[in-house]
Structure formats: structure tokens, C-alpha cells
């Protein structure tokens, strides 16, 4: 928490909650990994669906309240 009693905001003006989605490929995995490197945490498990051509995945991430 900052001296004001509020948690630090995420970097780069990003929202506290993010929902990443896209084809189940290396690029999607990198996007999730990059968000985790910034400090976001996974929120629940991934979801997946098939759009008739490829598998589409989705992962929620949250910015934790830190001291």
C-alpha cells in the first residue's frame, strides 16, 4: 500500500482486471506471461472454445493489492 492507504496501481495505466483472449498459440502464452512478469496474477483457470477453425482461449488476470 502507498502511504495513503491505497494499493499501488498497475503499471502503464493498465486496468486492475484484464481478460486476455486469442488463439491458443505461442503469442497468447507470451501475452499472459508478460502480464504475469509485470505483476498481474492469474484469476481462475483458462477457458477454451472452438470457433470452427481453431481453439480460442481466455485467461483473466488481476492486479493484487500489495503492501
C-alpha positions in Angstrom: 0.0 0.0 0.0 1.1 3.5 -0.5 1.3 6.0 2.3 -2.3 7.0 1.5 -3.6 3.5 2.4 -4.4 2.7 -1.2 -2.7 -0.1 -3.2 -0.3 0.7 -5.9 -2.0 0.9 -9.4 -0.8 -1.4 -12.2 2.0 -0.1 -14.5 1.5 1.8 -17.7 -2.1 2.8 -16.9 -3.4 -0.7 -17.3 -6.6 -1.7 -15.6 -6.6 -3.8 -12.4 -8.6 -6.6 -14.2 -7.6 -7.9 -17.6 -9.2 -10.6 -19.7 -6.8 -11.8 -22.4 -8.2 -13.9 -25.3 -7.0 -15.2 -28.6 -5.9 -18.3 -30.5 -4.2 -21.0 -28.4 -0.7 -20.3 -29.7 2.7 -19.0 -28.6 1.6 -15.4 -28.9 -1.2 -15.9 -26.4 1.1 -17.6 -24.0 3.6 -14.8 -24.2 0.9 -12.2 -23.6 -0.2 -14.0 -20.4 3.5 -14.5 -19.3 4.3 -10.8 -19.9 1.3 -9.7 -17.8 2.5 -12.1 -15.0 6.0 -10.6 -15.3 4.5 -7.1 -14.7 3.0 -8.4 -11.5 -0.5 -9.5 -12.5 -1.8 -12.8 -11.1 -3.9 -15.4 -12.7 -7.6 -15.2 -11.7 -9.2 -18.7 -12.1 -8.3 -21.1 -14.8 -8.2 -20.6 -18.5 -11.3 -21.2 -20.6 -11.3 -22.6 -24.2 -13.7 -22.9 -27.0 -13.6 -24.0 -30.6 -14.7 -21.5 -33.3 -14.9 -24.0 -36.1 -11.3 -23.3 -37.2 -9.2 -23.1 -34.1 -9.1 -23.2 -30.3 -9.7 -19.8 -28.7 -8.5 -19.4 -25.1 -9.2 -16.8 -22.5 -7.4 -16.0 -19.2 -8.4 -13.5 -16.5 -5.6 -11.7 -14.6 -5.9 -9.3 -11.7 -3.5 -6.7 -10.1 -3.1 -7.8 -6.5 -3.4 -5.4 -3.6 0.1 -5.2 -2.2 1.6 -3.7 0.9 
